[in-house]
Amino acid sequence: MIQKSPEKGFTLLELMVVVAMITILAGLSIPNLNQWVQKQKLSKNARDILGVMQEAKAHAIEVGIPVVVGFSNGVGAAGTFTSFEDPNRNFIKDAKEKSLCSGCVNKSVEITISSFETTSTDSTNTKKVSYTCFNGMGLAVGHSGEVRLKDIYNQTATLTLSNAGTIQITTGS
């Protein structure tokens, strides 16, 4: 007599259960993935601004003249930062003053607060710009403050500048 071996493989029902479980798990992880991507964009913007501030400080020490870093509150292209040499200390980019760096934050990131002691309006008098300045020794004497970034999930990154010219990034929700 011939013995039949049991059939090997999975039933259609077993396969459907596994596919359903994978679909549910993927559906649960997508929002977390989006939030993680946003946090990475926020961190990148904070590191970019930190780099601009460190470059401004180093340049001020190298050339021995004040270097200004300015910020305007806003989302995406409206949230700008710029740095330039400012030998006459007027916190305004004059024609003969050298620009060092400028940029804006990602379209899903907002500069919500830039709280430095020196403020003015931009050249078109349409938005307030907050400035800090590094002197020839790299100090931000009288110009300490912070820049706070926020993303669409209300995650934040704060760059804090001390009078001694040290810059620190802290993140939170």
C-alpha positions in Angstrom: 0.0 0.0 0.0 1.2 3.5 -0.9 1.3 6.0 1.9 0.5 9.6 1.1 2.7 12.2 2.7 1.0 15.2 4.1 0.9 18.2 1.7 3.4 20.9 2.4 2.7 24.6 2.2 0.4 27.3 3.5 -3.3 27.5 3.1 -4.9 30.6 1.5 -6.4 31.5 4.8 -3.0 31.5 6.6 -1.5 33.7 3.9 -4.4 36.1 4.1 -3.9 36.4 7.9 -0.2 37.1 7.6 -0.8 39.8 4.9 -3.5 41.4 7.1 -1.1 41.5 10.0 1.7 43.1 7.9 -0.8 45.6 6.6 -1.9 46.6 10.1 1.6 46.9 11.4 2.7 49.0 8.4 -0.4 51.3 8.9 0.6 51.8 12.6 4.2 52.6 11.8 3.7 55.2 9.0 2.6 58.1 11.2 5.7 57.4 13.4 7.9 57.3 10.4 6.5 60.7 9.2 7.1 62.2 12.6 10.6 60.9 12.7 11.3 62.4 9.2 10.0 65.7 10.4 12.2 65.5 13.5 15.2 64.9 11.2 14.3 68.0 9.1 14.0 70.1 12.3 17.4 68.8 13.6 19.0 69.6 10.2 17.7 73.1 10.3 18.9 73.6 13.8 22.4 72.3 12.9 22.4 74.6 9.8 21.7 77.6 12.0 24.3 76.4 14.5 26.8 76.2 11.7 26.0 79.7 10.5 26.4 81.1 14.1 29.7 79.2 14.6 31.0 80.4 11.3 30.1 84.0 12.1 31.9 83.7 15.5 35.0 82.2 13.9 35.0 84.8 11.1 34.7 87.6 13.7 37.7 86.3 15.6 39.7 85.8 12.4 39.2 89.2 10.9 38.8 91.1 14.2 35.6 92.9 13.3 32.0 92.4 14.4 29.9 89.9 12.5 26.1 90.1 12.7 23.7 87.1 12.5 20.1 88.0 11.9 16.9 86.0 12.1 13.3 86.6 10.9 10.4 84.6 12.2 8.4 82.7 9.7 7.7 79.3 8.0 9.8 78.0 5.2 11.2 80.8 3.0 9.9 83.4 5.4 12.0 82.0 8.2 15.4 83.4 7.3 18.8 83.7 8.7 21.8 85.8 7.5 25.3 86.7 8.6 27.5 89.6 7.5 30.5 91.7 8.5 29.4 94.9 10.3 32.4 97.1 11.1 30.3 100.2 11.7 28.1 98.2 14.2 24.7 99.5 12.8 23.2 96.0 12.4 22.2 96.9 8.8 23.8 95.2 5.8 25.4 98.1 4.0 26.5 97.9 0.4 30.3 97.6 1.2 29.8 95.0 4.0 30.6 91.4 3.1 27.9 88.8 3.3 28.9 85.5 4.8 25.9 83.3 4.7 22.1 83.4 4.3 19.4 80.8 4.1 15.9 79.8 5.2 14.4 76.9 7.1 12.6 73.9 5.5 9.1 74.5 4.3 7.7 72.4 7.2 9.8 74.2 9.9 9.1 77.5 11.5 11.3 80.0 13.3 8.9 80.9 16.0 11.0 83.0 18.3 14.3 84.8 17.8 14.8 86.8 20.9 17.9 88.9 20.8 18.2 92.4 22.2 18.7 94.1 18.9 15.8 94.2 16.4 14.9 96.3 13.4 12.7 95.9 10.3 14.1 94.5 7.1 14.9 96.7 4.1 11.2 96.7 2.9 10.0 97.5 6.5 7.7 94.5 6.4 9.0 92.1 9.0 10.9 92.3 12.2 14.5 91.0 12.2 16.3 90.0 15.4 20.1 90.3 15.5 23.0 89.2 17.5 26.6 90.2 16.9 29.9 88.5 17.6 32.8 90.9 18.4 36.4 90.4 17.4 37.0 88.2 20.4 34.0 85.9 19.6 31.9 87.2 22.4 28.2 88.0 22.1 28.3 90.6 24.8 24.9 92.3 25.2 23.5 90.1 22.4 22.6 86.8 24.0 19.3 85.2 23.3 17.7 82.2 21.6 16.2 81.0 18.3 13.4 78.5 18.6 12.3 76.2 15.7 9.1 74.3 15.5 7.8 71.7 13.1 4.3 70.6 12.1 4.2 68.1 15.0 5.1 70.9 17.5 8.5 69.3 18.1 11.0 72.1 19.0 14.7 72.8 18.8 16.1 75.8 20.6 19.5 77.4 20.0 20.7 79.4 22.9 23.5 81.9 22.7 25.2 83.0 25.9 27.1 86.3 26.4 30.3 84.3 26.3 29.5 83.3 22.7 28.7 79.6 23.4 25.8 78.1 21.4 23.7 75.2 22.6 21.0 73.2 20.9 18.2 71.6 23.0 15.3 69.7 21.6 11.9 68.9 23.0 8.3 68.2 22.1 
